[in-house]
Amino acid sequence: MSLSWSASAAFSPWSTLTPDQQGLLACALEPGGEPAGVVYPATIQETAEVLACVNRYQQKILVSGAATALDWGPLVRSVDLIVSTQAMARLVDYRREDLTVTVEAGMSLGALGEALAAEGQFLPLEAPAAATLGGIIATGRSGPLSHRYGGGRDLLLGLKLVRADAQVVKAGGKVVKNVAGYDLMKLFTGSFGTLGVLQELTFRVYALPEASETLVVMGEQMPEFSRQVLAAALAPVAVELVSPHLGQQLGWSPEMALMIRCQGLGPGVAGQVNTLKSLAQVLGLQVQVYRQDQDLWQALGKVMELGPGAGQALVKIGVSSSSVDQFLAALQTLLGPLPWWGHIQRGRGVGYLWLPVVFLEQARALSQTLNGFLTLLRAPAALKMSLEAWGYTGDALALMVGLKQRFDPQNLLSPGRSFSGL
């Protein structure tokens, strides 16, 4: 199989990559296979040319951004080529008054954040600063701020992508009110590079808040307090339950904690914080207030990204919001004194946990008894090859298989990552 093509995109043979670069990319691949190299298209046209070549030679590809979450989900098998979006990192269009921004998929979250902050605005997505916007959307990554702003699919207004057959597709637009056509934004969010190669993304952005404060609440009556918070006429931007061991890493006592973040105009934030403190004091709870809270939330993200070490796997968990307390209590009983790190949104029931590998199947069964899910994200290759990563038990499998076959009938994109195993 030849890797010569007429495309002008830069190409680096695998042998020319540094060991660190090879390790970063190989973490997503089944052991034993090695791609020919990495291609770096710099324009949509170059990406289309690469995909045309891929079709011509029936090559299997893996799409990569900055590889900050490339190892999430199932391993990819028998890949001939890696297609990187890192040469596509430009800000395409910024309409400050319309609260929209269009970027190429390889632009990093940190670079966009700096550009928006200079204009008093921000994009409420949470991931490492080096993570690309395309990678964040492709992996369906979300953070605590999704309690208020929603996740990537809620912030995404439009996109351009290249299909497996090298056709360029556009969906949505560059305005906040856009209802024309099928919602490809939701389809491609969390598609893990199995349906197409993202090229451009248009997001809704928001004004930077004037003030931001976070309360950390602990104590026996904390579940009742969290229910009162969600029922009250308050508007926190994040409500996160934090595991005891993760809380210890952040300097708190070893018990379940609730983090509540309030943002907005100074007087409004102060009023919400005072109301929350009063509710907590009535229930006899411990309260700690962080009036400059950016460092706290950054620390939470950094600790979660590193993980607790050997013998643990990163999973994404989802249960109904009414079952969160029940799930966490049962998980505590299951794991006993063993360390586990994680946080889960109290109001949405979605979170990320580092769990001991030996308890993953029991934890998944526990989530499924509550009509939820447990998806394996980051774990040793041997575990991913023995335990199905998605853990999907719904009735939409046939539909998802059909979508994969419609968008990628030759199974050229990220083989092995689809629900069907394609």
C-alpha positions as CSV (number, residue, x, y, z in Angstrom):
1,M,0.0,0.0,0.0
2,S,1.5,3.3,-1.1
3,L,1.4,6.5,0.9
4,S,2.2,8.7,-2.0
5,W,-0.5,11.1,-3.0
6,S,-1.0,14.4,-4.8
7,A,-2.1,16.2,-1.6
8,S,0.2,19.0,-0.5
9,A,-0.3,18.4,3.3
10,A,2.9,17.9,5.3
11,F,3.7,14.3,6.2
12,S,6.0,12.9,9.0
13,P,7.0,9.2,8.8
14,W,6.5,7.4,12.1
15,S,10.2,6.7,12.4
16,T,11.0,10.5,12.4
17,L,8.7,11.2,15.4
18,T,10.3,11.4,18.9
19,P,9.6,8.6,21.4
20,D,7.4,11.0,23.4
21,Q,5.4,11.9,20.2
22,Q,5.1,8.2,19.4
23,G,4.0,7.3,22.9
24,L,1.4,10.1,23.0
25,L,-0.2,8.9,19.7
26,A,0.2,5.2,20.3
27,C,-1.8,5.3,23.5
28,A,-5.0,5.2,21.4
29,L,-3.9,2.2,19.3
30,E,-4.1,-1.5,19.9
31,P,-0.7,-3.0,20.8
32,G,1.3,-4.4,17.9
33,G,0.2,-2.0,15.2
34,E,2.2,1.0,14.0
35,P,0.9,3.7,11.5
36,A,3.0,4.8,8.6
37,G,3.1,8.3,10.0
38,V,1.2,11.5,10.6
39,V,-0.2,13.9,8.0
40,Y,-0.8,17.6,8.9
41,P,-3.4,19.2,6.5
42,A,-3.4,23.0,6.9
43,T,-6.6,23.8,5.0
44,I,-10.0,22.2,4.4
45,Q,-9.0,21.5,0.8
46,E,-5.8,19.7,2.0
47,T,-7.9,17.6,4.4
48,A,-10.3,16.7,1.5
49,E,-7.3,15.6,-0.6
50,V,-6.0,13.4,2.2
51,L,-9.3,11.8,2.6
52,A,-9.6,11.2,-1.2
53,C,-6.2,9.4,-1.0
54,V,-7.4,7.4,2.0
55,N,-10.4,6.3,0.0
56,R,-8.3,5.5,-3.1
57,Y,-6.0,3.2,-1.1
58,Q,-8.6,2.0,1.5
59,Q,-6.4,3.2,4.4
60,K,-7.6,3.3,8.0
61,I,-7.0,6.5,9.8
62,L,-7.1,8.0,13.3
63,V,-7.8,11.7,13.7
64,S,-5.8,13.5,16.4
65,G,-5.7,17.0,17.8
66,A,-3.3,17.7,20.7
67,A,-3.8,14.1,21.9
68,T,-4.8,15.3,25.4
69,A,-7.7,12.8,25.3
70,L,-6.7,10.6,22.4
71,D,-6.6,7.6,24.6
72,W,-10.2,8.0,25.8
73,G,-12.6,5.2,24.9
74,P,-12.0,2.0,22.9
75,L,-8.6,1.4,21.3
76,V,-8.3,1.9,17.5
77,R,-7.2,-1.1,15.5
78,S,-5.1,-1.5,12.3
79,V,-4.5,2.2,11.6
80,D,-2.4,3.1,8.5
81,L,-2.2,6.8,9.1
82,I,-2.8,9.5,11.7
83,V,-4.4,12.7,10.5
84,S,-3.6,15.7,12.8
85,T,-5.5,18.9,12.9
86,Q,-2.7,20.8,14.6
87,A,-1.8,22.8,11.5
88,M,-5.3,24.2,11.4
89,A,-5.3,26.5,14.4
90,R,-6.6,29.8,13.2
91,L,-9.4,32.1,14.4
92,V,-11.6,32.3,11.4
93,D,-14.3,34.8,12.4
94,Y,-15.1,36.7,15.7
95,R,-18.3,38.6,16.0
96,R,-18.1,40.2,19.4
97,E,-21.5,41.9,19.3
98,D,-23.2,38.7,18.2
99,L,-21.4,36.6,20.8
100,T,-20.1,34.1,18.3
101,V,-16.7,32.9,17.3
102,T,-15.5,30.6,14.5
103,V,-12.3,28.7,14.8
104,E,-10.4,25.9,13.0
105,A,-10.6,22.6,14.8
106,G,-6.9,22.5,15.7
107,M,-7.0,25.8,17.7
108,S,-6.4,25.2,21.4
109,L,-8.8,26.1,24.2
110,G,-6.1,28.2,25.8
111,A,-5.4,30.2,22.7
112,L,-9.1,30.9,22.1
113,G,-9.5,31.8,25.8
114,E,-6.8,34.4,25.6
115,A,-8.3,36.0,22.5
116,L,-11.8,36.1,24.0
117,A,-10.6,37.4,27.4
118,A,-9.0,40.4,25.7
119,E,-12.5,41.3,24.6
120,G,-14.1,40.6,27.9
121,Q,-15.7,37.3,26.8
122,F,-15.2,33.6,27.3
123,L,-16.2,30.1,26.0
124,P,-17.5,28.0,29.0
125,L,-15.8,24.8,28.0
126,E,-13.4,23.1,30.4
127,A,-10.4,21.0,29.4
128,P,-6.6,21.3,29.5
129,A,-5.5,24.6,27.9
130,A,-3.6,22.6,25.2
131,A,-6.7,20.6,24.2
132,T,-8.0,21.5,20.7
133,L,-11.5,22.7,20.2
134,G,-12.1,19.9,17.7
135,G,-10.8,17.3,20.2
136,I,-13.1,18.7,23.0
137,I,-16.2,18.4,20.7
138,A,-15.1,15.0,19.3
139,T,-14.8,13.5,22.8
140,G,-17.9,15.2,24.2
141,R,-15.8,16.6,27.0
142,S,-17.7,18.8,29.5
143,G,-16.9,20.2,32.9
144,P,-18.6,21.8,36.0
145,L,-19.7,24.9,34.0
146,S,-22.1,22.8,31.9
147,H,-24.5,23.0,34.9
148,R,-25.2,26.6,33.8
149,Y,-24.1,26.7,30.1
150,G,-24.6,23.2,28.9
151,G,-21.9,21.1,27.2
152,G,-20.2,21.4,23.9
153,R,-23.2,20.5,21.8
154,D,-25.2,23.3,23.5
155,L,-22.5,25.8,22.7
156,L,-21.9,24.7,19.2
157,L,-23.8,26.7,16.5
158,G,-22.2,25.4,13.3
159,L,-19.4,23.3,11.9
160,K,-17.6,22.3,8.7
161,L,-16.2,18.8,8.3
162,V,-14.8,16.4,5.7
163,R,-16.6,13.1,5.4
164,A,-14.9,9.8,4.8
165,D,-15.6,10.1,1.1
166,A,-13.7,13.5,1.0
167,Q,-16.8,15.6,0.6
168,V,-16.9,18.8,2.6
169,V,-20.1,19.3,4.7
170,K,-21.4,22.4,6.4
171,A,-24.1,22.5,9.1
172,G,-25.6,25.2,11.3
173,G,-24.3,28.7,10.9
174,K,-22.8,31.7,12.6
175,V,-25.8,33.1,14.5
176,V,-27.3,32.1,17.8
177,K,-30.8,31.5,16.4
178,N,-30.3,28.7,13.8
179,V,-32.9,26.0,13.2
180,A,-32.3,25.0,9.6
181,G,-31.5,21.4,8.7
182,Y,-30.5,18.3,10.7
183,D,-28.6,19.0,13.9
184,L,-25.2,17.6,13.0
185,M,-23.7,19.5,15.9
186,K,-25.3,17.1,18.3
187,L,-24.4,14.1,16.1
188,F,-20.7,14.9,15.9
189,T,-20.3,15.9,19.6
190,G,-18.9,12.8,21.2
191,S,-18.5,10.9,17.9
192,F,-14.7,10.3,18.6
193,G,-13.6,10.8,15.0
194,T,-15.8,7.9,13.7
195,L,-18.0,9.9,11.4
196,G,-15.8,12.7,9.8
197,V,-12.9,15.0,10.3
198,L,-13.9,18.3,12.0
199,Q,-12.5,21.4,10.3
200,E,-14.3,24.5,11.6
201,L,-16.5,25.1,14.6
202,T,-18.7,28.1,15.5
203,F,-19.5,28.6,19.2
204,R,-21.7,30.8,21.2
205,V,-19.6,32.8,23.8
206,Y,-20.5,34.8,26.9
207,A,-19.4,37.9,28.7
208,L,-16.8,37.3,31.4
209,P,-18.4,37.5,34.9
210,E,-17.6,40.5,37.1
211,A,-17.3,38.3,40.2
212,S,-16.9,34.6,41.0
213,E,-17.1,32.9,44.4
214,T,-17.2,29.2,45.4
215,L,-18.6,27.6,48.6
216,V,-17.3,24.2,49.7
217,V,-19.9,22.5,52.0
218,M,-19.3,19.4,54.1
219,G,-21.3,17.5,56.8
220,E,-23.9,14.8,57.4
221,Q,-26.8,16.9,56.1
222,M,-25.1,17.7,52.9
223,P,-27.4,15.6,50.7
224,E,-30.4,17.5,52.1
225,F,-28.6,20.8,51.6
226,S,-27.8,20.0,48.0
227,R,-31.5,19.3,47.3
228,Q,-32.5,22.6,48.8
229,V,-29.9,24.4,46.7
230,L,-31.3,23.0,43.5
231,A,-34.8,23.8,44.5
232,A,-34.1,27.3,45.6
233,A,-34.4,30.4,43.4
234,L,-30.7,30.6,42.9
235,A,-28.6,30.4,39.8
236,P,-25.2,28.8,40.5
237,V,-23.0,28.1,37.5
238,A,-21.6,24.8,38.9
239,V,-22.8,22.4,41.6
240,E,-20.3,19.5,42.0
241,L,-20.1,16.6,44.5
242,V,-16.5,15.8,45.2
243,S,-15.3,12.5,46.5
244,P,-13.5,12.3,49.9
245,H,-10.1,11.3,48.5
246,L,-10.2,14.0,45.8
247,G,-11.3,16.5,48.5
248,Q,-8.2,15.6,50.5
249,Q,-6.0,16.4,47.5
250,L,-7.6,19.9,47.5
251,G,-6.9,20.4,51.3
252,W,-10.3,19.4,52.8
253,S,-11.3,16.9,55.4
254,P,-11.9,13.3,54.1
255,E,-15.6,13.4,53.5
256,M,-17.9,14.1,50.6
257,A,-18.0,17.8,49.7
258,L,-20.3,20.0,47.6
259,M,-18.7,22.8,45.5
260,I,-21.1,25.6,44.5
261,R,-19.9,28.3,42.2
262,C,-21.7,31.6,41.8
263,Q,-20.8,34.1,39.0
264,G,-22.2,37.4,37.8
265,L,-22.4,40.9,39.0
266,G,-20.7,41.5,42.4
267,P,-23.8,42.3,44.5
268,G,-25.7,39.4,42.9
269,V,-22.9,36.9,43.7
270,A,-22.6,38.2,47.3
271,G,-26.4,37.8,47.8
272,Q,-26.3,34.2,46.5
273,V,-23.3,33.3,48.7
274,N,-25.0,34.8,51.8
275,T,-28.2,32.8,51.1
276,L,-26.2,29.6,50.6
277,K,-24.2,30.1,53.8
278,S,-27.5,30.7,55.8
279,L,-29.0,27.4,54.4
280,A,-25.8,25.5,55.3
281,Q,-25.6,26.9,58.8
282,V,-29.2,26.0,59.6
283,L,-28.3,22.3,58.8
284,G,-25.1,22.5,60.8
285,L,-22.7,22.1,57.9
286,Q,-19.1,23.3,57.5
287,V,-18.7,26.1,55.0
288,Q,-15.6,27.4,53.3
289,V,-15.8,30.3,50.9
290,Y,-13.3,31.0,48.1
291,R,-13.7,34.6,47.0
292,Q,-11.0,34.3,44.4
293,D,-11.9,30.8,43.1
294,Q,-10.2,30.5,39.8
295,D,-7.2,28.7,41.3
296,L,-9.5,26.2,43.1
297,W,-11.2,25.1,39.9
298,Q,-7.9,24.9,38.0
299,A,-6.5,22.7,40.8
300,L,-9.6,20.4,40.6
301,G,-9.0,20.0,36.8
302,K,-5.2,19.4,37.2
303,V,-5.7,16.8,39.9
304,M,-8.3,15.0,37.9
305,E,-6.2,15.0,34.8
306,L,-3.2,13.4,36.5
307,G,-5.2,10.8,38.3
308,P,-4.3,8.9,41.5
309,G,-1.8,6.5,39.9
310,A,-1.5,2.8,39.1
311,G,-4.5,0.4,39.3
312,Q,-7.0,3.1,38.5
313,A,-9.1,3.9,35.4
314,L,-10.8,7.1,34.4
315,V,-14.5,6.7,33.6
316,K,-17.4,8.9,32.7
317,I,-20.5,8.2,34.8
318,G,-24.1,9.2,34.2
319,V,-27.2,8.6,36.3
320,S,-30.4,10.6,36.8
321,S,-30.0,13.7,38.9
322,S,-32.4,12.2,41.5
323,S,-30.2,9.1,41.8
324,V,-26.8,10.9,42.3
325,D,-26.8,10.6,46.1
326,Q,-27.9,7.0,46.0
327,F,-25.2,6.1,43.5
328,L,-22.4,7.8,45.4
329,A,-23.5,6.2,48.7
330,A,-23.5,2.8,47.1
331,L,-20.2,3.4,45.5
332,Q,-18.7,4.4,48.9
333,T,-20.0,1.1,50.3
334,L,-18.6,-0.9,47.4
335,L,-15.1,0.6,47.5
336,G,-14.8,1.0,51.3
337,P,-11.5,2.5,52.3
338,L,-10.0,2.2,48.8
339,P,-9.1,5.6,47.3
340,W,-11.1,6.9,44.4
341,W,-11.2,10.4,43.0
342,G,-14.0,12.1,41.1
343,H,-16.7,14.7,40.9
344,I,-20.2,14.5,39.6
345,Q,-22.7,17.3,38.8
346,R,-25.4,17.2,41.4
347,G,-28.0,18.7,39.1
348,R,-27.2,16.7,35.9
349,G,-25.9,13.4,37.2
350,V,-22.8,13.4,34.9
351,G,-19.3,13.2,36.2
352,Y,-15.8,11.8,35.9
353,L,-14.3,9.3,38.3
354,W,-11.0,7.5,38.8
355,L,-11.9,4.1,40.1
356,P,-9.9,1.0,41.1
357,V,-9.7,-1.2,38.0
358,V,-10.8,-4.3,39.9
359,F,-14.2,-2.7,40.8
360,L,-15.1,-1.4,37.3
361,E,-17.6,-4.1,36.4
362,Q,-19.4,-3.7,39.8
363,A,-19.5,0.0,39.4
364,R,-20.9,-0.3,35.9
365,A,-23.6,-2.7,37.2
366,L,-24.4,-0.3,39.9
367,S,-24.9,2.6,37.4
368,Q,-27.1,0.4,35.2
369,T,-29.4,-0.5,38.1
370,L,-30.1,3.2,38.3
371,N,-30.7,3.4,34.5
372,G,-27.3,5.1,34.0
373,F,-24.1,4.3,32.3
374,L,-20.3,4.0,32.9
375,T,-18.0,4.6,30.0
376,L,-14.3,3.6,30.2
377,L,-12.1,6.5,29.1
378,R,-8.5,6.1,30.3
379,A,-7.2,2.7,31.3
380,P,-4.4,0.2,30.5
381,A,-4.7,-1.3,27.0
382,A,-5.1,-4.9,28.4
383,L,-8.2,-3.8,30.3
384,K,-9.7,-2.0,27.3
385,M,-9.2,-5.1,25.2
386,S,-11.1,-7.3,27.8
387,L,-13.8,-4.9,28.9
388,E,-16.2,-3.2,26.5
389,A,-15.6,0.5,26.8
390,W,-18.9,2.1,26.1
391,G,-21.1,0.0,28.3
392,Y,-24.2,0.9,26.3
393,T,-27.4,-0.9,27.1
394,G,-30.0,1.2,25.3
395,D,-32.1,0.4,22.2
396,A,-30.5,2.8,19.7
397,L,-27.6,0.5,18.7
398,A,-29.1,-0.3,15.3
399,L,-29.6,3.4,14.6
400,M,-26.0,4.2,15.5
401,V,-24.6,1.3,13.4
402,G,-26.7,2.7,10.5
403,L,-25.3,6.2,10.9
404,K,-21.7,4.9,10.9
405,Q,-22.3,2.9,7.8
406,R,-24.0,5.9,6.1
407,F,-21.1,8.3,6.9
408,D,-18.3,5.8,6.7
409,P,-19.3,2.7,4.7
410,Q,-15.7,1.5,4.3
411,N,-15.0,1.8,8.0
412,L,-11.9,4.0,7.4
413,L,-12.3,6.4,10.3
414,S,-11.2,5.3,13.8
415,P,-11.9,1.5,13.3
416,G,-12.9,-0.2,16.5
417,R,-14.3,2.9,18.3
418,S,-17.9,2.7,17.2
419,F,-20.6,1.0,19.3
420,S,-20.8,-1.7,16.7
421,G,-17.1,-2.4,17.0
422,L,-16.6,-1.1,13.5
